[in-house]
Amino acid sequence: MSQSESPIRAMFDAQRTAVKQSQQLFKQGMATQRNVDTMALTGIKGQKSLQRQQLELAQAATHGYLSATAAMLPSDDAPEAHRTIDETFEQLKSTHAEFYDALERELERDVDSANELSEEFVDALDEQTDQFLEITRSVEDQTVQNVDEFSGQLREQLERTQELQDQLEDQLEEQTGGVEELLEQQADQIEQFQQQLEAQTEAVTQQIPVQGGDEPHTKIETDPEHTLESVEGIDADVREQLSEAGIVTIDDLTRASAGAVAEAADISESQAEEWIEQAEA
């Protein structure tokens, strides 16, 4: 038995029990009715109205139960079941009305005839109740089958979802590992580049002549036309000051701002602008 089968069958069992109890109440009422030979017609009419209400309540309760079941798990058999229930209870109501109409007439003539009619009604009630219970068993089996199928599909979907989640986690872990490795490689490359840059800077520094040194250094050959010697007012001391600021050639001077040149050579900006104009000319 599946996990869903037990509560569903319990609900159907409860419904059948309620129908059978209602049936017993009707039969007990009929038995009491047969034993009361002197019942007044007004009492008969009251009993008729009460039992009619009980029939309608039982019909409404049965519809409500089947509607709740259909809402929980829709089934194509639900509309047919509702129609069958209505037909069954309409037959019960018709039989009930006919019985009481006949009973009211027969009580005045013959109590024995009324007892016979009540027995016929009880037999009809038993037969139609059995038909209804058979219908509920059919609906119950179909409902249990549909619930089991739906539960199986849901379990499969949950399993597929879990598999997909596991795959995504594995992919994310692989991608994260790849990114970390790439970052490490880039860090190594940056470190190597910095080392190469420091080595090149040191080599260039060693080739620049140091004024006042005992040993001569390799002098960088520069086109005289592009040196600062061609600019009027820039002597050797100023060239050294500008060189410390990275201004070595005419091109360097034209790219520099007047403020940077004035600060490096310790001159006014107007003088620096004149030097820049000479360099651009």
Backbone bond lengths (Angstrom), bond angles and torsions (degrees), N, CA, C in turn:
res aa  C-N    CA-C-N  psi(-1)  N-CA   C-N-CA  omega(-1)  CA-C   N-CA-C  phi
1 M - - - 1.468 - - 1.528 108.78 -
2 S 1.322 118.28 131.48 1.447 122.08 -178.61 1.522 109.98 -76.37
3 Q 1.356 115.44 167.59 1.448 120.11 -179.20 1.525 112.15 -65.65
4 S 1.337 117.22 -30.81 1.462 120.71 -177.96 1.516 112.06 -82.68
5 E 1.344 116.24 -20.65 1.458 119.08 -172.70 1.517 111.45 -69.35
6 S 1.337 117.55 -40.96 1.455 121.36 -173.51 1.528 112.91 -60.73
7 P 1.354 121.48 -53.14 1.465 120.04 -179.91 1.524 113.42 -64.87
8 I 1.334 117.72 -34.45 1.460 119.71 -179.45 1.525 110.09 -67.46
9 R 1.309 116.07 -46.81 1.465 118.80 178.83 1.527 110.89 -64.68
10 A 1.335 116.46 -32.88 1.465 119.48 177.00 1.527 110.59 -63.16
11 M 1.339 117.29 -38.52 1.467 120.66 178.57 1.530 110.99 -66.02
12 F 1.320 116.19 -43.32 1.464 119.33 178.51 1.529 110.76 -65.89
13 D 1.328 117.34 -38.58 1.467 120.40 177.84 1.522 110.47 -62.12
14 A 1.335 115.87 -40.89 1.464 119.61 178.67 1.525 110.77 -63.58
15 Q 1.349 117.14 -39.99 1.467 120.61 179.18 1.532 110.76 -65.09
16 R 1.327 116.17 -43.65 1.466 118.91 179.29 1.529 111.38 -64.73
17 T 1.321 115.74 -37.14 1.468 119.31 177.96 1.525 110.74 -62.95
18 A 1.353 115.72 -41.45 1.464 119.49 179.08 1.531 111.03 -63.81
19 V 1.345 117.14 -39.96 1.462 120.64 179.40 1.535 110.33 -65.58
20 K 1.323 115.48 -42.73 1.471 118.73 179.81 1.524 111.51 -65.77
21 Q 1.332 116.06 -37.77 1.460 118.64 177.35 1.521 110.92 -64.23
22 S 1.323 115.57 -39.85 1.464 119.36 176.99 1.524 110.40 -63.23
23 Q 1.322 115.67 -39.98 1.461 120.10 177.82 1.525 110.93 -61.18
24 Q 1.335 116.57 -43.65 1.462 120.29 179.51 1.525 111.36 -64.33
25 L 1.319 115.80 -37.56 1.467 118.29 177.51 1.525 111.02 -62.71
26 F 1.338 116.46 -40.73 1.457 119.69 177.69 1.536 110.32 -62.35
27 K 1.315 115.48 -45.07 1.462 119.93 -177.60 1.528 111.04 -66.61
28 Q 1.325 115.94 -37.98 1.451 118.44 176.35 1.518 111.23 -65.85
29 G 1.322 114.86 -38.98 1.465 118.14 177.28 1.519 111.76 -63.32
30 M 1.348 114.76 -39.71 1.461 118.39 179.40 1.525 110.99 -67.86
31 A 1.358 116.14 -37.76 1.472 119.08 178.46 1.519 110.46 -64.27
32 T 1.316 115.17 -41.68 1.469 118.55 177.55 1.516 110.43 -63.86
33 Q 1.347 114.01 -39.40 1.465 118.34 -179.27 1.527 111.40 -62.24
34 R 1.336 115.35 -39.38 1.477 117.43 -179.23 1.526 112.27 -67.29
35 N 1.342 116.30 -28.20 1.460 120.07 -178.47 1.522 113.66 -83.28
36 V 1.302 116.94 -12.31 1.465 120.02 -179.37 1.535 107.77 -100.79
37 D 1.308 115.17 90.88 1.464 119.17 -175.32 1.526 112.12 -76.57
38 T 1.303 114.69 -21.50 1.465 117.46 -174.36 1.519 113.03 -104.59
39 M 1.337 116.27 16.30 1.476 119.04 -178.08 1.529 110.17 -59.15
40 A 1.253 116.65 135.23 1.464 121.89 179.22 1.521 109.98 -75.17
41 L 1.309 114.90 154.22 1.462 119.99 -179.92 1.527 111.69 -61.28
42 T 1.303 117.23 -31.44 1.472 118.77 178.22 1.522 110.68 -66.61
43 G 1.346 115.15 -37.82 1.458 118.37 176.40 1.512 111.94 -65.26
44 I 1.356 115.39 -36.94 1.468 120.02 177.13 1.528 110.52 -61.07
45 K 1.310 116.19 -43.73 1.468 120.08 -178.57 1.532 110.51 -66.00
46 G 1.345 116.29 -37.84 1.462 118.41 178.07 1.523 111.79 -65.53
47 Q 1.341 115.59 -41.76 1.461 120.38 177.78 1.525 111.12 -63.27
48 K 1.325 114.47 -39.71 1.473 119.61 178.93 1.528 110.55 -61.37
49 S 1.328 116.83 -45.64 1.458 120.61 -179.07 1.526 111.40 -64.64
50 L 1.340 116.35 -41.29 1.448 120.54 -179.57 1.534 111.42 -63.56
51 Q 1.299 117.03 -45.33 1.460 120.18 -179.33 1.521 111.30 -69.23
52 R 1.316 116.45 -31.79 1.467 120.07 175.87 1.544 109.74 -62.81
53 Q 1.320 116.08 -42.91 1.456 120.07 178.22 1.533 111.42 -64.32
54 Q 1.343 115.06 -38.47 1.460 118.52 178.01 1.532 111.33 -63.50
55 L 1.319 116.31 -39.06 1.467 119.97 176.88 1.540 110.75 -61.83
56 E 1.327 116.52 -44.45 1.464 120.31 -178.12 1.537 110.89 -67.07
57 L 1.341 115.45 -38.77 1.467 118.38 177.46 1.531 111.10 -64.68
58 A 1.330 116.41 -42.43 1.467 119.81 178.35 1.523 110.78 -62.76
59 Q 1.344 117.01 -38.88 1.468 121.05 178.81 1.534 110.37 -64.96
60 A 1.330 116.97 -45.62 1.473 120.50 179.80 1.524 111.23 -64.39
61 A 1.334 116.26 -40.44 1.469 119.44 179.96 1.524 110.87 -64.15
62 T 1.330 116.51 -39.71 1.464 119.76 -180.00 1.524 111.14 -65.93
63 H 1.342 116.90 -42.31 1.471 120.29 176.46 1.531 110.70 -61.50
64 G 1.333 116.44 -42.66 1.459 119.92 -179.00 1.517 111.87 -63.26
65 Y 1.314 116.55 -39.64 1.471 119.79 179.95 1.523 110.97 -65.52
66 L 1.355 115.97 -45.31 1.468 119.29 -179.65 1.527 111.05 -66.43
67 S 1.347 117.81 -35.15 1.469 120.70 178.54 1.522 110.07 -66.03
68 A 1.341 116.90 -40.71 1.467 119.98 178.32 1.519 110.66 -63.73
69 T 1.330 116.14 -40.06 1.467 119.96 178.76 1.529 110.77 -65.31
70 A 1.336 116.51 -42.47 1.474 120.43 179.71 1.518 111.45 -66.37
71 A 1.344 118.03 -34.39 1.459 120.89 178.14 1.526 111.13 -67.86
72 M 1.332 115.73 -35.88 1.460 119.72 178.65 1.515 110.91 -69.78
73 L 1.331 116.31 -41.05 1.462 121.31 -179.32 1.526 108.30 -147.01
74 P 1.357 117.48 94.96 1.466 120.19 -177.00 1.523 112.18 -54.87
75 S 1.326 114.77 142.07 1.469 120.51 179.56 1.521 109.09 -142.24
76 D 1.325 115.28 144.67 1.469 119.70 178.75 1.524 111.71 -69.73
77 D 1.340 117.08 -15.94 1.472 120.62 -177.94 1.523 112.51 -83.70
78 A 1.359 117.70 -11.13 1.456 119.98 -174.74 1.535 112.89 -61.45
79 P 1.347 120.94 -49.52 1.463 119.93 179.96 1.542 112.80 -58.24
80 E 1.332 116.13 -40.24 1.459 119.16 179.61 1.524 110.50 -65.47
81 A 1.335 116.15 -37.77 1.462 119.40 179.07 1.521 110.99 -64.67
82 H 1.346 116.79 -40.61 1.475 120.24 177.95 1.536 110.56 -62.12
83 R 1.319 116.50 -42.54 1.470 119.37 179.78 1.530 110.80 -64.12
84 T 1.308 116.32 -41.01 1.468 120.06 179.71 1.525 111.15 -63.75
85 I 1.347 115.09 -40.07 1.468 119.12 178.36 1.528 110.63 -62.19
86 D 1.336 116.30 -45.56 1.468 119.52 179.33 1.519 111.52 -60.83
87 E 1.342 116.01 -43.09 1.463 119.04 179.88 1.527 110.97 -63.46
88 T 1.322 115.99 -40.76 1.466 119.73 -179.06 1.522 111.14 -64.48
89 F 1.334 115.98 -46.95 1.463 118.07 -178.83 1.519 112.29 -70.75
90 E 1.336 117.40 -31.00 1.466 118.69 175.75 1.526 110.11 -63.60
91 Q 1.313 115.93 -38.91 1.471 119.22 176.74 1.528 110.50 -64.39
92 L 1.362 115.21 -41.01 1.462 118.70 177.65 1.522 111.62 -62.50
93 K 1.330 115.62 -44.73 1.468 119.64 179.68 1.533 111.05 -63.21
94 S 1.322 115.26 -41.43 1.464 118.97 179.94 1.530 110.69 -64.19
95 T 1.331 114.72 -45.35 1.472 118.96 178.47 1.525 110.64 -62.76
96 H 1.339 115.03 -41.05 1.465 119.91 179.35 1.519 111.46 -61.66
97 A 1.341 117.07 -46.55 1.463 120.83 -179.09 1.529 110.82 -64.45
98 E 1.331 115.51 -43.66 1.463 118.67 179.39 1.524 111.32 -61.94
99 F 1.304 114.18 -39.60 1.476 117.47 -179.20 1.523 111.54 -62.89
100 Y 1.353 115.37 -48.70 1.459 117.05 -176.83 1.523 112.39 -69.36
101 D 1.320 115.59 -33.80 1.477 117.07 175.47 1.521 110.64 -61.85
102 A 1.336 114.75 -44.46 1.465 118.95 179.39 1.526 111.21 -69.02
103 L 1.361 115.08 -35.99 1.459 119.19 -178.16 1.525 111.24 -63.97
104 E 1.310 114.66 -42.48 1.466 117.90 179.47 1.537 111.56 -61.70
105 R 1.314 114.44 -33.91 1.483 116.89 178.76 1.536 111.76 -75.97
106 E 1.338 114.03 -41.96 1.453 117.88 -173.82 1.534 113.53 -75.39
107 L 1.350 115.86 -28.42 1.454 117.67 179.58 1.546 111.62 -58.17
108 E 1.301 114.05 -32.55 1.457 117.43 179.93 1.528 111.72 -74.48
109 R 1.309 116.63 -19.64 1.458 118.83 -176.64 1.518 112.74 -108.31
110 D 1.342 113.89 -46.43 1.462 113.75 -171.19 1.523 109.43 -155.47
111 V 1.321 117.27 114.42 1.450 121.43 179.90 1.524 110.93 -65.60
112 D 1.322 116.24 -35.45 1.466 119.38 179.53 1.517 112.03 -61.20
113 S 1.317 115.98 -38.64 1.463 119.66 178.65 1.526 110.54 -63.99
114 A 1.343 115.94 -37.82 1.467 119.87 178.49 1.519 110.82 -64.25
115 N 1.345 115.82 -39.27 1.464 118.51 178.39 1.526 111.20 -63.18
116 E 1.331 116.08 -39.13 1.462 119.27 178.58 1.520 111.41 -63.17
117 L 1.321 114.68 -41.96 1.468 118.16 179.21 1.527 111.61 -65.11
118 S 1.325 116.30 -38.82 1.468 118.93 179.46 1.517 110.74 -64.19
119 E 1.319 117.61 -37.30 1.454 120.57 177.49 1.529 110.96 -64.59
120 E 1.319 116.18 -38.96 1.472 119.51 177.75 1.531 110.50 -63.74
121 F 1.319 114.23 -40.07 1.465 117.79 179.20 1.523 111.14 -64.32
122 V 1.338 116.32 -43.01 1.465 120.23 178.92 1.520 110.38 -61.72
123 D 1.336 116.60 -41.71 1.469 119.27 178.08 1.519 111.29 -62.15
124 A 1.324 115.87 -44.40 1.470 119.63 178.65 1.524 111.01 -63.55
125 L 1.345 115.12 -39.43 1.462 119.16 178.44 1.519 110.71 -62.78
126 D 1.323 117.41 -43.63 1.458 121.07 178.83 1.522 111.36 -61.33
127 E 1.322 116.55 -44.51 1.466 120.70 -177.75 1.526 111.25 -64.56
128 Q 1.319 116.67 -45.95 1.460 119.87 -177.46 1.530 111.64 -71.93
129 T 1.332 116.38 -32.71 1.472 118.87 175.79 1.521 110.37 -65.98
130 D 1.327 116.73 -40.68 1.463 119.86 177.26 1.521 111.42 -61.51
131 Q 1.332 116.33 -39.63 1.473 119.76 177.86 1.539 110.51 -62.46
132 F 1.300 115.69 -42.43 1.463 119.64 -179.60 1.522 111.03 -64.49
133 L 1.331 116.55 -43.39 1.464 120.14 179.39 1.523 111.33 -63.44
134 E 1.323 116.54 -34.88 1.465 120.04 177.02 1.530 110.61 -65.63
135 I 1.325 116.05 -38.33 1.474 119.89 177.77 1.535 110.37 -63.41
136 T 1.337 116.75 -43.63 1.461 119.22 -179.01 1.526 111.53 -64.53
137 R 1.329 117.15 -33.44 1.465 118.98 177.53 1.529 110.86 -64.81
138 S 1.340 116.41 -40.28 1.463 120.32 178.76 1.528 110.69 -64.08
139 V 1.340 115.76 -44.57 1.465 120.07 178.86 1.527 110.14 -64.32
140 E 1.324 116.40 -38.11 1.457 120.71 179.78 1.523 111.24 -61.65
141 D 1.325 117.53 -47.40 1.468 121.13 -179.39 1.519 111.01 -61.38
142 Q 1.334 116.90 -42.37 1.461 120.24 -179.60 1.527 110.70 -66.54
143 T 1.333 116.59 -39.23 1.464 120.81 179.83 1.524 111.00 -64.32
144 V 1.327 116.26 -45.19 1.466 120.35 179.25 1.526 110.35 -61.19
145 Q 1.330 116.66 -41.51 1.465 120.49 179.68 1.539 110.49 -63.24
146 N 1.333 116.79 -44.23 1.466 119.98 -179.87 1.525 111.52 -64.65
147 V 1.343 117.05 -40.37 1.462 120.15 179.16 1.525 110.74 -63.70
148 D 1.341 116.12 -42.11 1.467 119.59 179.44 1.525 111.43 -63.04
149 E 1.345 116.80 -42.28 1.463 120.20 178.56 1.525 110.76 -63.36
150 F 1.338 115.25 -43.91 1.468 119.14 179.94 1.521 110.86 -63.90
151 S 1.335 117.58 -40.72 1.466 121.15 179.12 1.530 110.84 -63.33
152 G 1.352 116.67 -40.59 1.457 120.02 177.67 1.523 111.90 -62.75
153 Q 1.336 116.77 -43.17 1.460 120.61 178.56 1.530 110.89 -63.60
154 L 1.338 115.89 -39.70 1.460 119.45 179.98 1.520 111.20 -65.25
155 R 1.344 116.93 -41.09 1.466 119.82 178.33 1.535 110.68 -63.15
156 E 1.336 117.30 -42.16 1.467 120.29 178.73 1.527 110.76 -62.06
157 Q 1.349 116.13 -41.77 1.459 119.72 -179.88 1.524 111.04 -64.13
158 L 1.334 116.52 -40.51 1.460 120.06 178.45 1.532 110.85 -64.66
159 E 1.330 116.97 -39.04 1.458 120.23 178.00 1.525 111.23 -64.42
160 R 1.351 116.25 -43.31 1.475 119.20 178.30 1.529 110.74 -63.76
161 T 1.324 116.40 -39.21 1.461 119.94 178.98 1.522 111.27 -63.46
162 Q 1.337 116.61 -40.96 1.460 120.43 178.58 1.525 111.25 -65.44
163 E 1.345 116.99 -40.08 1.461 120.30 177.63 1.531 110.86 -62.36
164 L 1.339 116.30 -43.22 1.461 119.99 179.34 1.523 110.73 -63.73
165 Q 1.314 117.18 -40.20 1.458 120.60 178.70 1.531 110.80 -63.07
166 D 1.331 116.29 -41.74 1.464 119.85 178.49 1.530 110.65 -62.89
167 Q 1.343 116.85 -41.96 1.467 120.33 178.95 1.532 111.33 -62.08
168 L 1.337 115.75 -43.53 1.464 119.49 179.56 1.530 111.39 -63.39
169 E 1.333 116.57 -39.43 1.460 119.69 178.72 1.532 110.71 -64.85
170 D 1.341 116.77 -40.30 1.467 120.01 178.39 1.523 111.12 -63.87
171 Q 1.360 115.88 -44.47 1.464 119.78 179.43 1.530 111.19 -62.48
172 L 1.332 115.69 -42.41 1.463 119.47 179.91 1.523 110.84 -63.24
173 E 1.329 116.87 -39.59 1.462 120.71 178.99 1.521 110.74 -64.87
174 E 1.364 116.64 -42.26 1.467 120.19 178.46 1.528 111.19 -63.30
175 Q 1.358 116.04 -44.53 1.461 120.12 -179.17 1.527 111.20 -64.98
176 T 1.333 116.88 -39.12 1.464 120.29 178.69 1.530 110.62 -63.36
177 G 1.351 116.05 -42.05 1.461 119.47 177.52 1.520 111.79 -62.30
178 G 1.352 116.99 -39.27 1.459 120.66 178.88 1.518 112.09 -65.29
179 V 1.324 117.43 -39.24 1.466 121.16 178.95 1.521 110.75 -65.50
180 E 1.332 116.14 -42.89 1.465 119.40 178.96 1.527 110.97 -61.75
181 E 1.331 116.64 -41.78 1.463 119.94 178.86 1.526 110.75 -63.86
182 L 1.360 116.60 -42.00 1.459 120.44 179.41 1.527 110.73 -63.20
183 L 1.316 118.04 -41.41 1.465 121.23 178.94 1.531 110.74 -63.04
184 E 1.326 115.79 -39.83 1.468 118.74 178.18 1.530 110.99 -63.81
185 Q 1.357 116.29 -41.35 1.466 119.84 178.45 1.531 110.98 -62.73
186 Q 1.341 116.52 -43.54 1.460 120.66 179.61 1.524 110.72 -63.59
187 A 1.329 116.84 -38.88 1.468 119.96 178.48 1.533 110.87 -63.73
188 D 1.330 115.93 -40.41 1.473 119.76 177.67 1.523 110.76 -64.36
189 Q 1.345 116.06 -42.41 1.468 119.68 179.66 1.531 111.27 -63.71
190 I 1.332 116.44 -40.22 1.468 119.64 179.00 1.520 110.56 -64.65
191 E 1.318 116.66 -41.23 1.458 120.49 179.34 1.534 110.62 -63.53
192 Q 1.353 116.41 -42.51 1.466 119.73 178.12 1.525 111.13 -63.22
193 F 1.349 116.14 -40.46 1.465 120.52 179.68 1.530 110.37 -64.21
194 Q 1.325 117.03 -40.50 1.462 119.77 178.53 1.524 111.15 -64.15
195 Q 1.334 115.74 -39.22 1.456 119.04 178.70 1.523 110.84 -64.72
196 Q 1.359 116.05 -42.58 1.469 119.50 178.49 1.532 110.67 -63.89
197 L 1.339 116.22 -40.19 1.470 119.90 -179.62 1.518 111.00 -65.19
198 E 1.332 116.83 -40.05 1.457 119.85 178.51 1.527 110.56 -65.09
199 A 1.365 115.86 -40.12 1.464 118.99 179.27 1.515 111.14 -64.89
200 Q 1.344 117.09 -42.09 1.468 120.18 179.03 1.523 111.06 -65.83
201 T 1.335 116.66 -39.68 1.469 119.98 179.97 1.527 110.49 -63.61
202 E 1.327 115.07 -41.94 1.460 119.29 179.07 1.526 111.35 -63.92
203 A 1.365 116.35 -39.63 1.468 120.05 179.49 1.524 111.21 -65.18
204 V 1.337 116.86 -41.97 1.471 120.58 179.06 1.512 110.39 -65.91
205 T 1.319 116.55 -40.09 1.462 120.07 -178.99 1.522 111.29 -62.36
206 Q 1.315 116.22 -37.89 1.458 120.10 -179.71 1.523 112.51 -68.29
207 Q 1.346 117.58 -23.27 1.466 121.20 -179.26 1.525 113.18 -85.66
208 I 1.346 118.31 -13.19 1.472 121.18 -179.30 1.525 108.11 -81.03
209 P 1.344 118.36 128.59 1.478 120.56 -177.93 1.518 111.44 -64.81
210 V 1.300 115.48 136.64 1.467 121.35 179.29 1.521 107.75 -102.49
211 Q 1.346 116.52 120.26 1.460 121.08 -176.66 1.526 110.03 -67.99
212 G 1.328 115.39 130.44 1.463 119.31 178.19 1.505 112.85 88.94
213 G 1.274 120.31 0.50 1.462 121.88 -179.14 1.517 111.14 -77.91
214 D 1.297 117.00 157.21 1.447 121.80 -179.86 1.513 111.95 -78.42
215 E 1.323 117.15 -37.42 1.450 120.07 -176.67 1.518 109.98 -103.45
216 P 1.348 116.99 136.96 1.477 118.51 179.81 1.520 110.79 -74.30
217 H 1.320 115.62 145.25 1.471 122.98 176.39 1.515 109.27 -106.32
218 T 1.300 115.46 160.61 1.466 120.36 178.85 1.509 109.18 -65.93
219 K 1.297 117.76 128.00 1.466 122.37 -178.12 1.502 109.88 -95.46
220 I 1.316 115.81 135.32 1.471 121.51 179.47 1.508 109.25 -76.00
221 E 1.304 115.16 122.60 1.453 119.78 179.07 1.527 108.99 -70.40
222 T 1.302 117.58 126.57 1.456 123.36 -178.91 1.505 109.60 -130.64
223 D 1.301 117.16 139.05 1.470 122.30 178.17 1.518 108.13 -63.86
224 P 1.348 117.21 122.99 1.482 119.68 -178.09 1.515 112.19 -55.47
225 E 1.303 117.49 -32.80 1.461 119.60 -178.52 1.515 111.84 -66.73
226 H 1.373 118.03 -18.35 1.464 121.30 -177.53 1.515 112.31 -109.87
227 T 1.319 117.26 11.06 1.457 119.39 177.75 1.521 109.87 -93.64
228 L 1.338 114.57 164.50 1.462 119.72 -178.54 1.519 113.06 -76.95
229 E 1.348 117.32 -5.36 1.465 120.06 179.62 1.524 111.23 -65.36
230 S 1.356 116.40 -25.09 1.469 119.45 -178.23 1.520 112.59 -77.01
231 V 1.341 117.50 -8.88 1.470 120.80 -179.43 1.523 108.19 -91.52
232 E 1.317 115.55 125.17 1.462 121.17 -177.85 1.523 109.56 -67.18
233 G 1.320 115.99 129.64 1.462 121.04 177.87 1.510 113.30 102.23
234 I 1.316 118.53 -11.95 1.463 120.82 -179.62 1.520 107.84 -101.59
235 D 1.338 116.28 105.08 1.458 121.35 178.77 1.527 110.01 -95.03
236 A 1.304 116.02 -172.20 1.469 120.85 -175.80 1.516 111.95 -62.37
237 D 1.356 116.89 -41.55 1.469 119.24 -179.42 1.524 111.25 -63.97
238 V 1.346 116.02 -42.09 1.469 119.45 -179.70 1.524 110.08 -66.52
239 R 1.373 115.55 -39.17 1.464 118.14 178.97 1.528 110.75 -61.06
240 E 1.327 115.95 -37.64 1.468 118.99 178.71 1.533 110.88 -65.50
241 Q 1.340 115.24 -41.06 1.471 119.21 178.57 1.534 111.29 -63.58
242 L 1.341 114.12 -43.64 1.476 118.18 179.76 1.523 110.79 -67.19
243 S 1.344 115.80 -36.41 1.467 118.96 -179.79 1.531 111.33 -61.93
244 E 1.340 115.34 -37.57 1.467 118.60 177.50 1.524 111.46 -63.17
245 A 1.331 116.46 -25.65 1.474 120.85 178.35 1.517 111.78 -91.65
246 G 1.352 116.80 4.48 1.451 119.72 177.87 1.505 113.84 88.20
247 I 1.338 117.92 11.21 1.474 122.37 179.59 1.513 106.84 -106.25
248 V 1.361 115.21 101.28 1.461 120.21 -174.08 1.525 111.34 -114.52
249 T 1.336 116.65 -38.51 1.466 121.33 -174.88 1.515 110.70 -113.30
250 I 1.360 113.56 173.51 1.467 119.86 176.40 1.532 110.23 -59.69
251 D 1.342 115.71 -41.15 1.468 119.49 -179.54 1.528 110.96 -61.83
252 D 1.350 115.66 -39.14 1.465 118.87 177.58 1.518 111.10 -62.01
253 L 1.340 115.74 -39.97 1.461 119.82 -178.30 1.528 111.52 -67.36
254 T 1.351 116.64 -40.35 1.478 118.56 -178.86 1.529 111.51 -68.57
255 R 1.330 116.04 -26.96 1.469 118.58 -179.88 1.525 112.12 -84.65
256 A 1.324 118.13 -16.29 1.459 121.37 -177.18 1.518 110.26 -82.04
257 S 1.320 115.85 156.67 1.461 120.55 176.71 1.514 109.58 -88.02
258 A 1.338 116.47 158.12 1.460 120.74 -179.41 1.513 110.45 -61.15
259 G 1.331 117.08 -36.50 1.463 119.91 -179.87 1.503 111.86 -65.05
260 A 1.374 117.28 -41.68 1.457 120.54 -179.62 1.525 111.25 -66.03
261 V 1.347 116.80 -41.03 1.461 121.24 179.28 1.528 110.62 -65.89
262 A 1.351 116.35 -43.94 1.464 120.39 -179.43 1.518 110.62 -62.36
263 E 1.327 118.04 -41.05 1.464 121.40 -179.65 1.528 110.66 -67.93
264 A 1.344 117.69 -41.10 1.465 120.48 -177.86 1.535 111.97 -67.67
265 A 1.355 116.92 -40.68 1.477 121.09 -176.27 1.511 112.77 -94.54
266 D 1.343 117.05 -2.21 1.464 122.47 -179.27 1.523 110.86 58.52
267 I 1.372 114.62 50.67 1.469 120.91 179.48 1.523 107.60 -129.38
268 S 1.314 115.06 179.20 1.471 119.99 177.83 1.528 109.50 -79.78
269 E 1.299 114.60 157.63 1.467 118.24 179.16 1.518 111.03 -66.95
270 S 1.325 117.69 -31.94 1.469 119.26 179.02 1.532 110.71 -63.63
271 Q 1.367 116.10 -40.08 1.453 119.63 177.32 1.523 110.73 -65.58
272 A 1.359 114.44 -38.69 1.467 119.17 179.09 1.519 110.49 -64.54
273 E 1.328 116.82 -38.80 1.468 120.00 178.54 1.531 110.61 -63.62
274 E 1.341 118.11 -36.90 1.463 120.58 178.37 1.530 110.42 -63.88
275 W 1.343 116.95 -41.74 1.462 120.27 178.50 1.541 110.86 -63.29
276 I 1.326 116.07 -42.31 1.461 120.06 -179.87 1.524 110.18 -64.11
277 E 1.361 117.04 -38.61 1.465 120.44 179.42 1.532 110.65 -65.54
278 Q 1.364 116.54 -38.72 1.466 119.18 176.87 1.535 110.89 -63.97
279 A 1.346 115.02 -40.37 1.456 118.82 -179.12 1.536 110.73 -66.08
280 E 1.300 117.06 -38.28 1.480 120.09 179.33 1.498 111.43 -71.06
281 A 1.344 118.60 -28.37 1.457 121.49 179.72 1.531 108.75 -72.99
